């Protein structure tokens, strides 16, 4: 009987880890762009790409920020992100690759 209870508890606990609804988190407001996030060799380094249609940079940035925040929070327990900064503007640095804007950052671990 004890073995059956122990086995049931192990299976129950193992099943809890298989479903993490936060991995599929979506914003509570509609984001203007779909951003794609890639992680670097060091999992804290990330690159976020957004196809840009010539709209304002703020709209692009909000889509980028959401993906980065979600990734850092789920993988490192905090939402702090250190964005690469353009020394001329003091704002987030980005490069353009065709129609895409490419932002790079690093998840801050507290």
Secondary structure, DSSP 8 states (H G I E B T S, - for coil): -HHHHHHHHHHHHHHHTT--GGGG---SS--SS-EEEEE-SSTTEEEEEEE--S--HHHHHHHHHHHHHHHHHHHHS---EEE-B-TTTSSB-EEEETTEEEEEEEE---
